Amino acid sequence: MHSSLALTLEGTPPGLTAAKFWTRTKYKGTWTLKRHVNPTRVPIETKESYRWLENLRQSMALIGTPERCVHVADRESDIYELFCLPQDLGTRFLVRVQTNRLAAEPTGY
């Protein structure tokens, strides 16, 4: 299950705003398939990571006030489409990562 949990500023959880259940149907030959298919050419709607976009849209439809929301995700949500969608919906998004993702060292330190 991939879920989205709402929290108030005080940390009270009113409940889930979205939930997506899925199962992986293909296990055998996955590594072989990856060598023959360029993942950047596969539509996002067919990828497992599409659940991030679905949950964000479902949460926004339920909450109805995107300007009051900040969506927090783990490093698995590091996908281009998810960086664009919050801006399109008028909300904010934060991705937790393990390593520094800067392309270059910041100046002025």
N, C-alpha and C positions, 0 to 999 in steps of 0.2 A: 504494500500500500504506500502510495506517495501522498502525503497529506499536507495541508496548510492550516496552521493553528493561529487564531487571532489572540492577541494579548492587548490589554489596556496599558496605558502609561504606567499604571501602578503594578503591572505584572499579572493581573487577574486574567485567566484564560476563559473568555466567554464560550469558546468552542471552536470546532473546525469550520473553516470557510470553504474548503474543497478537499476531496479525496478521490484518488484515482487508483484503481486496482488493475494490475496487469500481470501477465506471466510471460516468461521468455519461452517462445515456442521452438527456437532453433538453438541447439547447443553443439551438435555434431558438425564439424567442419567449419566452425566460425572463423578460425585463424586462416584457413585456406581461402574462404570467401573474402576476407579483408584484403588479401593480397591481390584479388582480381577485381575488386570494386573500390573505386575511389570514394571515400565517405563524404567528401565535399561535393560530390555530384548527386548524392541521394537527397531527395526532398526532406525537409525537416519534419513534415507531417508523418513520414514513415519511420522516423527514428524514435527510439525509446525516450530520448531527452525531450520529446515534444510534450511530455507530461508536465514539464515546468511551465510551458506556455499555457496549457489548458488550465492548470491550477491557478495561475495568475489571473487569467480571464474570468474564471468562475468566482474567485475571491472578489474581484472588482465588481462583478455583477451582483453579488450578495451584499457587499458593504455599501456600495453606491456613492462613496465619497473618496475617490482615489487620492485626492490631495492630502488627506489625513493619514495615509498609509505609507509604511516603509516595509518592503518585503526583504527578508533576510534569507539567504540560501547558503549552502555549503559549496565547496569547490567543484562539485559535480555539475553545478548549474552554469559553469563557465562556457556558455555558448553565445554566439553573436546575436542570434534572434532574441534571446532573453535580455540582452543589453539594450536592444532597440524597443521592445514592447512596452516597458514601463513608461518611457517617454511618450510613446503614442497614446497610452492610456491616461497620461497625466498623473502618474504616481512615481514613487522613488524605489530604488532597488539597491541592495547591498549584498555583495558576495564575500563570504568568508573564504580565505585561501590559506594555504600552508606556507607558500613561498612568495617572495616579492615578485610581482609581475611587471615591474617597470621595464621599459625597453632600454632606458638609459638612466644613468645616475642623475638624481636631481641636482640642480645647481644652487648655490647660495647656502650651503651647509657649512 
